[in-house]
Amino acid sequence: MKLLRRPDLELIGIDKGFRGKQVLRRVSLEVQPGEFIAVLGPSGSGKSTLLKIAAGFEQPDSGTVRLQGEDVTAVPPYRRNINTVFQNYALFPHMSVFDNVAYGLRRKKVKPAEVTQRVGEALALVGLASFGPRQPETLSGGEQQRIALARALVNRPAVLLLDEPLSALDLKIRRRMQGELKRIHEEVGTTFLFVTHDQEEAVVLADRITVMRDGGLEQVGTAREIYDRPATPFVADFVGEMNWLRGQAEGGVARLADGNALHLPEGIAPPAGALRVGVRPERLRIAAVGATSGARENALAATITRITFQGPSTVVEARTETGEAIRCLCGPADVAGALLPGSAILCLWDAEATLVFDAAGAENGLTRKGELVE
Amino acid sequence: MANLGSLSAEGPKLAAARPRPQAFLGLQLAPTALLLALFMAAPLAVMFGMSFFRATIFGLETTPSLGNYEKLVSDPLYGLLLLKSLRISLTVTVLVLLISYPVAYWLAKMVTRWRTALLLLIFAPYWVNYVIRTYAWMPLLGRTGVVNSVLLATGVIDRPLDMLLFNEFSVQLVMVYVYLPFGIVPIYLSLDRIDDNLLRASADLGASPWASFRQVVLPLSAPGLAGAAMTVFVLAIGAYVTPRLVGGPSGIMYGNLIADQFGASFNWSWGATLSLVLALAALAVIALVARRVPLAKVFLQS
């Protein structure tokens, strides 16, 4: 899919500072036609600034913005074929829903008959066909959100930018809007670039996820790649949950704090020195003490500290013999009735589920220097 | 009066938001109603009643008569003075708005740092009593004033200009200066309230900066403009200190006529009649504004 096709949006080496503070550092990103890409990061990671630069509301200090191959770095927003859905929707309060959606078409001097037709189509697309005469203030948050989407899409932009569009909605409506966004994306086929701090949202919606941190790109990949093969401990922590264990590598053999040798995924050799070993909670399996582990399985002895029943799953919290806290997400079949706080257990996990980072530069359990060794 | 209607229209909405017995609503409105009755309705009623009295050398003759109203219509002077005052007030209002809008826009949308300090600086001269601020224009505009001196010294003119002071021009100039804050503040507030994302949205949808201004900023600041216009107009139509100090004989306004009835002439009933006429004229202009911009939006911006 990446081959041959020209990217719809290219951000090349974008640098941006505000009052001496570097907000973006050499950020490069290519968005393919029809792609739904999420830019994921905590607040202050620069993701919103990146979106503003793509839209033209901010100028990069250096770097290039290309839209369908054309350099638009110096083009003002009102001459870019790109539209934005704002976090607070930014519907014009003094205009009806129809006039809001028609606004972009009228600026382009589209004929009134065509305006009426296209606005009607856009409103139908977001499921609010009869809302034209309404005033924005009479709409619920979810409805305003859809109108904002219609107002942007009616212009048939090359790229649609969405700035945390669902963050102001309550959970239930947010879930429904996620499905709506996905459906609309499939229906119109427009390229979507979506900024969010909600990792679950990014995983559910996006074809590809870009994880940002401190103004730099941490990793770009599919949700599965990012979840299963996080490039840094930061990504591993930010997307999903992670158990971190201390380790040590010598002569190509990695060991946990209890001294047992660690099975690693095929072809991965640990860097020498202190290690940070990561395992997702749902990859841990609980077994009775004395159970034999598989040939390619790691085992860790621990004592249960707490069991929390959560309906479909049960969280078993435990402490290893070397004092490290771990969480294990178990299905109903994994938790036998005999498990009680205080029980000694064995935590087992597959070699393939093991992540190893070097501990250099580790701070407070997070590091950007840490790299997946492959 | 028009705003009273829209204010009380908010009552049921509040009651609906917090379910309360109807009787409680009456209680909530009671203090406002009392204040309005005491300080607005009662004085107006007194004025209205007094306009049917007659002043004699022995004091007020309280037998009702239409004498004051006959006087009002029989002499065209009073109508002409009212028209002149309306013209001056409208001119002053328009000039104040024209100057205030760019200043307010600059403060609300372009200044990012030191905004509070700049606002204070703009208003610093207005901490001085306004009589003094008005007097201050005399050494500027007088025959031997700063403007004439500079023009003479640079050879632009060879004898001092008399047209600068003690006429309608100086009245308008000084009133514009004095009322400027009443124009800047409401406009600034309404502009400050406009979400910057709305401007981004209009640019994003293809509107040039000028189109954004015309289609988004201007309509959304209309309540502020209307509030500024009404405030300045009402202040200007009742003005009497500025015309007295810098107006000379040709710069006299309706307010001076009224003030004279309560001072030198001691004819309160005639003064009350003139005041009623002025109040009605001001109300008529406000009603005209209210037809364009709902007053609820001016006073209850949400």
Interface residues (C-beta under 8 A of the other chain):
Chain A: A55 G56 F57 P76 P77 Y78 R79 I82 N83 T84 F86 Q87 N88 A90 L91 F92 P93 H94 Y103 G104 R107 K108 R151 A152 N155
Chain B: D195 N197 L198 R200 A201 S202 A203 D204 L205 G206 A207 S208 A211 Q215 V216 P219 L220
